[in-house]
Amino acid sequence: MLPTDLAQRHEAIQTALAAASGGLYAPPQLIAVTKTHPAEDILPLTALGVTDIGENRVQEIVEKWPEIGKKFRIHQIGRLQTNKVKYIIDKVCLIQSLDRMNLALEIDRQAQKLGVCMPVLIQVSPAGEEQKGGMPPQAVRDFLQEVRHMAGLRVKGLMAIMPNTPDEAYLGGLFADMRTLFEQLREEAIDGVAMEELSMGMSGDYLLAARHGATMVRVGSALMGARG
Ligand SMILES: *Cc1c(COP(=O)(O)O)cnc(C)c1O
């Protein structure tokens, strides 16, 4: 892949994002999803001003870390096995996929061992697709009450993976539901919980997500090209 293609795709995505949010919301931050791409494909992103990348496999983060670790802020965006937390706790800036109590307990434990506090997003499943991870929207409040006092993690907002469908009306409704939940929780100002980030939207639907108030979009193939 030619870096000029990468630059053009990056420019097109940023321009579209700025237009899509239409003044109603600030344009979301672009998280470049670099999973399955080797470090040599990822490093040119620095020249484009990309600071934050998303990876979904612990093994890959560990393997690519020597080359990319000091150059980017890495977001853990995929399903995270509890027994792998210890390998990434010192390598990622945000775990976006917290969706169950035993994972919260392990993040808390490993972070406290290192003397750090790990920022996390609660992964919500707005369409009830449990295979993609995430908890039902109506479970989020109780979960926040249970994790808000943990010294090793700090909730920064919500994340969602949407169903893979071209039905924009249906998707738009789900994005709107996520934004509503996000704003409600923000207004509730729960002690120990920050509601700053709403991570939703991928290559197929990031503009729709931006229109509905995503603060972060996670874009892989539309930016990096197809691979793996
Ligand atoms: C792979 C992935 C993305 C990016 O997907 P694309 O469709 O390639 O943009 C976003 N979020 C998560 C959780 C992913 O696993």
The ligand as an ORCA input file, in Angstrom:
! r2SCAN-3c Opt
* xyz 0 1
  C     -12.196     -4.175     13.629
  C     -12.924     -3.280     14.537
  C     -13.245     -1.971     14.152
  C     -12.947     -1.413     12.783
  O     -13.645     -2.123     11.795
  P     -13.691     -1.601     10.276
  O     -15.009     -2.057      9.779
  O     -12.553     -2.223      9.582
  O     -13.595     -0.122     10.324
  C     -13.891     -1.173     15.081
  N     -14.212     -1.628     16.311
  C     -13.902     -2.870     16.714
  C     -14.277     -3.303     18.086
  C     -13.262     -3.739     15.840
  O     -12.969     -4.988     16.240
*
